[in-house]
Amino acid sequence: MHFYVTIELINLAKTKPFATFKIAIILFVLAFNFPALGQSTAVLDGLLSDLNKSNQHDTTKVNSLIKLSSFYYGNNPVKMLDYGVQAVERAQKANFKIGLAKAYRQCGIAKYTQGNFKDALDYFSNALATNEQIDNKPGIVACLSNLGSVNMVQNNYPVALDYFQRAIRKGQQINDQLTTGISYGNIGVIYSEMKNYDMALKHFQGGLDIHTKINYGIGIATGLGNVGNVYFKLKNYDKALEYYQKALEKNIALDSKFNMAREYGNVANAQSELKQYQLSFANFQKALQLNEELKNKKGIAVNLQGIGNYYYLLEKYDEALDYTRRANGIATEVNVFDVQKETYSTLSDIYEKTGKLDSAYVNFKKFIAARDRIENEDNKKQITRLEMKYEFDTKEEKYKNEQLLSNERLNQQQLMLDLNQSKLNESNKERDLVRLNYLKTQSELKNEQLEKKAQEKQLTLAEREKDIQSEKSKSLLQTKKLNELRIKQLWLYGILSIIGLAGILSFFINHYRIKSLKANNDLNDQKVKRMEEEMRLKNNIREAEMQTLRSQMNPHFIFNTLNSINSYIIENKREVASEYLTTFSKLMRNILDLSKHEIITLEKEISTLKLYMELEALRLENKFDYTIILDKKIEPELVKIPPLIIQPFVENAIWHGLRNKKENGHIFIRVDENDKNQLLVTVEDNGIGRKASSLLKKQQLNHKSYGIEITMNRLQLLNEHNGVEVIDLYNSENVATGTRVRIKINID
């Protein structure tokens, strides 16, 4: 069984000197892929007889209930829903999945006919899920079409278009021409709503051709009505009336009250435009009578609005006001924005005609709000993107011709370029963002190059240091041998006094050996001097590396600060950005001055640190404060330390500890001196802790932090006794309360 909805917007023009007025009439067409059961008593008696047979299996009774529910479609939605609910209950008990899916769809159709779209959406969603469980492809296609219809009638056009396109693809895979034709027609309705009449006619004609090929009466009738709608919107009212009357004749032959009510309303609107007011009023009355019989609230609202417009044209404003108010109340109840929009417009015109300008103004504002909600640009853009994707995917699957694919891609790229062109011209902010991103990229590339050079120099130094150690070992060995020989020489002198000639001979031999060793030792001394020269070179290289590390610190800090200024530019906070930039310039002047020196006073380091924390506090809207305590015995103007050695740890505490803390934070900095002539710096925050911060870091893409790693390398290069200790802080309930960093700096 297949079901679809056709939404038809009909323009009822009112000849007024100041505006063109429109009314939206929304009607539905449902269709089944089995033969019509008719309304004869014999058919009904036969179905009831089958249901009451005691020897029926549960699955057979479910099918009988579904047939009874289908029998009442278009004439009695209450009974249709009742039999559908019974079928759902029996199918659930019997675990009869395909029967359950069909029963859900019957209930959805009944709810749809009554204008209860929320319940209809739930039933169709359940039917889709059940069909997907059993991989019932025809059922899946039908449910996708149903869900598209529900979203379409509620003006969710992008969602509806997506459902219809999926239904077409799956329908073509299983050669389901019926549902494919229905979905084509419904996509045409969406394009008609968006005023793209060429695309609407293309899809209406595609659906009409398929239904004519398979001789599907309801689809043919609906297609004729939809083509009439396009002519109506193009103000060709004679042509529109011709198609509406053909559609009405088809539906009368099919004995479908639901569809007849729709076409009576369409004919009435066309006759009103042709100033055939009496005929128009009579057809509105017929449509209203059928919809009241079907309890179709949406159709009732549409017809009441049409009658209200009829009285408005006759300048019978009291009657027009009564009918239009009733239409607005029902449209609001069932949440139909098209009818709400048109009733607000009509009410505004009536109040204006009767001199109630305040009420006219209020209702016109409501009309504008409803219109904007339906016809917003986001819907149009999203529909354009979906259609581009659908057209491209369909042609790529159907045709393998490379030229066609190239043309489609070119058209798609051109459309995307047109969309992007408007975005590029929005404001100068995007150019600023591009510039900042460029600076960020250049900074990262420079950092990578400097880091690579530093690693290469470190490797070279390690190799040379290894050679020096080897030479030192050889020199020590030679010195040891020399000392041993000298001791032997003393013994020889003693022996010479006793032995005589033998001692003299031995003396000359040893003397010769000593001279040889001295010569070798001189050579070794020369090697040692050369090694010492290389050590001086190593120290120079190490100092160059320190300069490299300091040069890394500057781009690193600039990188983070530019990101902060970038955020204010994006948020258009000009005064804050200006203040931020002024403070930043002072800080950068300090940093540039400090980076020229290998060591600076503690006083200058603390001064620069305060500037940095003021800058970050301003960036984070004073989300934290800080305290700095110096040991009384420390004279900050005399104590020398490396520049920018504390700032990276403070930065880490702010960005990874305090920034993500809900409450305001605090940074505590204390500087002490121990008896080992070491400066002890404590940086403590009451942030979220390292564990929570690590979880947040994993969500960041392309992020790499250099500050802490660079600083720790600097400390180790300066003195092997320097060190950093990180302590996680927890309360009595083992909840993270912050992080404490202890830095030891040798100040010899």
PEKA-V82737 format. One line per field, one symbol per residue. psi: psi as a letter, one per 30 degrees, with the letter a starting at -180 (. if undefined). A space follows every 50 residues. Layout:
psi=???
This chain:
psi=kkklkkkkkkkjkkjlfflkkkkkkjlkkkllglkkfagkeeeeeeeeee egkfgkleeeeeeeeeeeeeegkfeifeeeeeeeeeeeeeeeefhieeee eeeeeeeeeeeeefgifeeeeeeeeeeeeeeeeghjeeeeeeeeeeeeee eefggieeeeeeeeeeeeeeeeeghieeeeeeeeeeeeeeeeeggifeee eeeeeeeeeeeeeghjeeeeeeeeeeeeeeeefggieeeeeeeeeeeeee eeefhjeeeeeeeeeeeeeeeeeggieeeeeeeeeeeeeeeeefhjeeee eeeeeeeeeeeefggieeeeeeeeeeeeeeeeeghjeeeeeeeeeeeeee eeeggieeeeeeeeeeeeeeeeeehleeeeeeeeeeeeeeeeeeeeeekg keeeeeeeeeeeeeeeeeefeeefgelfeeeeeeeeeeeeeeeeeeeeee eeeeeeeeeeeeeeeeeeeeeeeeeeeeeeeeeeeeeeeeeeeeeefeeb eeeeeeeeeeeeeeeeeeeeeeeeeeeeeeeeeeeeeeeeeeeeeeeeee feeeeeeeeeeeeeeeeeeefhieeeeeeeeeeeeeeeeeeeeeffkell leeeeeeeeeeeeeeeeeeghhflllkkkkkefkjfffkklkkhfeeeee eeeeffefegkelklkkkkkjlklfghkkjkkjklhafleeeeeeeeffk khkkkfeeeeeeeeeeeekffllkkkkkklafghkkgakkkkkkjkg.
